[in-house]
Amino acid sequence: MNYLAIKHLHMGCAALSGTFFFVRGIWMLRNSARLQQRWVKIVPHIVDTVLLASAIALAVWSQQYPLAQTWLSAKVLGLLVYIVLGAIALKYGRTKRTRIVAFIGALAVFGYIITVAITRQAFWFT
């Protein structure tokens, strides 16, 4: 597999991951029983695993690593914040308000990660 194929796989998985999160968030807001379906609990983990594996492959292939590249460090830090907020939004938030705030925050962080990926700037406003 060449670099462009891995890059496109990574971008496709990022789009799928964000879409799955958004849909699950809407289902959470509506108290949908769909959140309890087996495939809803499995597919996002598969997509996110491929997303992470392709990210590692791209970093190794291009020899651009977090801590050495500010923008990659920003993506990794953003990813950690996104994971925490997403977990609060979909699973650990005790109140609906907490879940909603975490959901909105996670979407904002996801947008930040995408912006950093496109611009390769940790702070695109500077």
C-alpha positions in Angstrom: 0.0 0.0 0.0 1.4 3.4 -0.9 1.4 6.6 1.0 -1.6 8.1 -0.8 -3.7 5.0 -0.3 -3.0 5.1 3.4 -3.7 8.8 3.5 -7.1 8.3 1.8 -7.9 5.4 4.1 -7.1 7.7 7.1 -9.2 10.5 5.8 -12.1 8.2 5.0 -11.9 6.6 8.5 -11.8 10.1 10.0 -15.0 11.1 8.1 -16.7 7.8 9.1 -15.6 8.2 12.7 -17.0 11.8 12.9 -20.2 10.8 11.2 -20.7 7.8 13.5 -20.1 10.0 16.5 -22.5 12.7 15.3 -25.3 10.1 14.6 -24.8 8.5 18.0 -24.9 11.9 19.6 -28.2 12.7 17.9 -29.5 9.3 19.1 -28.4 10.1 22.6 -30.3 13.4 22.5 -33.4 11.6 21.4 -33.0 8.7 23.9 -33.0 6.3 21.0 -32.9 2.6 21.6 -30.6 2.4 18.5 -27.7 3.2 20.8 -28.0 -0.3 22.3 -27.8 -2.1 19.0 -24.8 -4.4 18.8 -23.4 -3.0 15.5 -23.5 0.5 17.0 -21.3 -0.6 19.8 -18.8 -2.5 17.5 -18.5 -0.6 14.2 -17.1 2.7 15.6 -14.3 0.8 17.4 -13.3 -1.0 14.2 -13.3 2.3 12.3 -11.3 4.0 15.0 -8.8 1.2 15.2 -8.2 1.5 11.4 -8.0 5.3 11.8 -5.3 5.0 14.5 -3.4 2.3 12.6 -3.4 4.4 9.4 -2.3 7.5 11.4 0.7 5.6 12.8 1.5 4.2 9.4 1.5 7.8 7.9 3.7 9.1 10.7 6.2 6.3 10.2 6.1 6.6 6.4 6.5 10.4 6.4 8.9 10.4 9.4 6.8 13.1 11.0 6.1 12.4 14.6 4.2 14.0 17.5 6.5 16.2 19.7 8.7 16.7 16.7 5.9 18.3 14.7 3.7 20.8 16.6 0.7 20.2 14.4 0.8 16.5 15.0 1.2 17.1 18.7 -1.9 19.3 18.5 -3.8 16.5 16.7 -2.8 13.9 19.3 -3.8 16.2 22.2 -7.0 17.1 20.5 -7.7 13.4 20.0 -7.3 12.8 23.7 -9.7 15.6 24.6 -12.1 14.4 21.9 -12.1 10.9 23.4 -12.8 12.1 26.9 -15.6 14.4 25.8 -17.1 11.7 23.6 -17.1 9.2 26.4 -18.8 11.7 28.7 -21.3 12.6 25.9 -22.2 9.0 25.0 -21.6 7.0 28.2 -20.4 8.7 31.4 -22.3 11.9 31.5 -24.7 11.8 34.5 -27.2 14.4 33.3 -28.6 15.2 29.9 -27.1 18.7 30.2 -23.6 17.3 30.9 -24.0 15.0 27.9 -25.1 17.8 25.6 -22.3 20.1 26.7 -19.7 17.3 26.2 -21.3 16.4 22.8 -21.0 20.0 21.6 -17.4 20.2 22.9 -16.4 17.0 21.3 -17.8 18.2 17.9 -15.8 21.4 18.3 -12.6 19.5 19.1 -13.2 17.2 16.1 -13.5 20.3 13.9 -10.3 21.6 15.4 -8.5 18.3 14.7 -9.7 18.4 11.0 -8.6 22.0 10.7 -5.2 21.2 12.1 -4.9 18.3 9.7 -5.8 20.4 6.7 -3.7 23.5 7.6 -0.8 21.7 9.4 -1.0 24.6 11.9 -1.7 24.0 15.5 -3.1 27.5 15.9 -4.6 28.4 12.5 -5.6 31.8 13.8 -2.0 33.0 14.2 
